[in-house]
Amino acid sequence: MATPHNEAEKGMIAKTVLMPGDPLRAKFIAETYLENPVCFNTVRNMLGYTGTYEGKKVSVMGGGMGMPSIGIYSYELFNFYDVDTIIRIGSAGGLQEDVNVMDIVIAQGACTDSNYAYQYELPGTFAPIGSFDVLEKAVKNARELGVEPKVGNVVSADIFYNQFTDCNKKWADMGALCVEMEAAALYMNAAKAHKKALAILTISDHLFKTGELSPEERQKNFRQMMEIALKTAE
């Protein structure tokens, strides 16, 4: 059952997987929130754990940075491990004036500059979107926790240090709430596998305003996002 990137055996991974980019964040979530967490993967230090949360079996696993990385891990989870839902929980850079550091953004759709969809040989442009029933549940859970999330389009970028210095301004002009690097590939993998996916993001910095979180704060202080995702897990 093991793959080149995941040493888990059949039955070790839950039907819903929470997927932060940072494997140490996966470890933090498992040790902080899950009852009786068991580590199912250490390959390339991309840590994965399964435990229970409020009586539900839940897994959490790192997905790495960028669409090629999350593309590998989410593909294997959907297609080789019978995972039904992946909820990405990660950081993003704000683009809109009314988006601030530590805000929660739920990605209804994921614009992208990536060529990830070329593999499907579609006769047009694919629009990657989150699974509505998961999104609806996440919004409800956020509000019950006292959080009013921002819901809308995000940008999944292939390039962090982009030489086109006005690219973020152009995305902002189209109403994109924030920029990150993974959601579009996750949404495409879910669509192809006929599975479910959602990205819940915390704003860690802003492209046009001052203020940002440290790496340690990103690892440990995204509790609202983590709790929303855990309560949304099926």
Secondary structure, DSSP 4 states (H G I P E B T S, - for coil): --BTTB-PPTTSS-SEEEE-SSHHHHHHHHHHH-EEEEEEE-GGG--EEEEEETTEEEEEE---SSHHHHHHHHHHHHHHS---EEEEEEEEEE-STT--TT-EEEEEEEEES--GGGGG--SS----B--HHHHHHHHHHHHHTT---EEEEEEE-S-SS-S-TTHHHHHHHTT--EEESSHHHHHHHHHHHT-EEEEEEEEEEESSSS-B--HHHHHHS-HHHHHHHHHH--
